[in-house]
C-alpha cells in the first residue's frame, strides 16, 4: 500500500489561477492537497482529494491552524512580492525544514537551502532561446538538468540527414529517440534521420554540445568537424627542390579553396636555398615552422595537430606508403589528402566506389557529407562507381543515400555501372580525387591485400591519382 503525500498549495492572482487550471487538467494523483486562496476570481474544481481554505496566507494566526498538520512540501504561486515573502516567513515559523517551491518574479536572493525558487525571467528567457536555430533544447526538469538530456533539430544540409542511426559514431552519448510529425520514434539502428527531425540525445554535457555543433554544420565548412586548418608535413632530407616546391604549390591551392590557414612543418632541412624560398612564404595565412634538428620521429605531428587546430593533413605518396606513417595518421582521426604528381588544379571529379562488403558501404555513408563538402569546395562532380556483378540491397541503400544528399545540397552526381576490372577502368580516366574511408583496413602492409576484392584495400594501385582518406570516427 502506497503512502499518500499531503501537499500545501498557496495561490493568488492570474498566475495562481493558471497554475491551478493546469494542475486540475494534469493531476491524476490521489495525493491530498490543501489549497489556500483568497481571490474571489479563483475558479475551483470539486475533487475528493482537494481541500480548499479561503483566507489570506499572510495572516500568521490563520495559517498557523494549518501548520499543525504534516505536509510533504508547499507550492506557492503568488503575484505580489510582499505577500510571498510574508507567507514564506509564516511557514518557516512553524516548519523550518519543509521544502518550499515557489515562482519568483523578482529575483529574490533566497538564503534558505530548502527553498526551490523558479526564476520566471530565467525560465522565459531559456524558453525563448530554445527557438534560436543554433541552440539545443536542454531538459530542465528531468535528470540533473545540466545538459545531459538534449533535443536537437536536424536542419536541411546537416551531415546527419539521410543517415542511419547505426552509421553515426556515438561515444559517451547516444541517440535514444526522435520526433517526427509530432510522433515519438524509438531510435533503432536502421532508422534513417530526415530533415527537421528532433533528436533526443543523452550523454556527457560537453560531448552533447559538440554533437549539437556537428549536427548544425552545413555544406561549405570542411575540414570541420575534424578541425579548422590545413597541415603540410615536409621532410625535405632526400627530396628535390622541384618536388618540394610542387607539393607546396598544391597545398597552397587547397589553402585557397578551403579558405583556412595553412601550416607547413619542415623537418630535416639540407638545401638552404630551398629553405629560404619556403621561409619567404610565411605570412598571416601561411605559417612556416622549421625544425633544424635531425629527427625521424613522428611525434611532432601529434603536437602540431592539437596546437594548430588541424582539420586536414596533406602528405605525399612516399610518406603514406610507410606503415608507421599510416598508423600515426589513422590515430589522429583527421582527413588525409595524399598528393600525386598530377595537377590538383585540373581535378574534375571525385570518385566513390560501392563495395561488395557491407562494412565499407556503411563507412561510405558515414563520410558521405564530407565527400559532398570537399567536392563542392573544389568544384568537382561526384561519380559513384558500381563494379558489383549482381544487384544487392546494400548497393541500392548507398545509391539512395547519395541521391538524398544530392537533393539536399543541390549537387548532382551520377552512377557508373561497370563489369570490367575496377582498377583498369579507373586508370582510363584522366584526373580524379578518390574518396576512401579511413578505417583499419587501410593500415596493413600492401602484400596483405594482394588478393583482396575490396577496392579500398587496393588504394595503392591508384597511387598516381590524388586520394583523400576520411575518418569514419571523430
Secondary structure, 3 states (H helix, E strand, C coil): CCCCCCEEEEECHHHHHHHHHHHHHHCCCCCCEEEEECCCCCCCCCCCCEEEEECCCCCHHHHHHHCCCCCCEEEEECCCHHHHHHHHHHHHHHCCCCEEEEEECCCCCCCCCCEEEEEHHHHHHHHHHCCCCCCCEECCCCCCCCCCEEEEECCCCCCCCCCEHHHCCCCCEEEEEEEECCEEEECCCCCECCCCCEEEEEECHHHHHHHHHHHHCCCCCCCCCCCCEEEEEEECCCCCHHHHHHHHHHHHHHHHHHCCCEEEEEECCCCHHHHHHHHCCCCCCEEEEEECCCCCCCHHHHHHHHHCCEEEEEEEHHHHCCHHHHHHHHHHCCEEEEECCCCCCCCCEEEEEECCCHHHHHHHHHHHHHHHHHHHHHCCEEEEEECCCCCCHHHHHHHHHHHHHHHHHCCCEEEEECCCCHHHHHHCCCCEEEEEEECHHHCCCHHHHCCCCCCCCCHHHHCCCEEEEEECCC
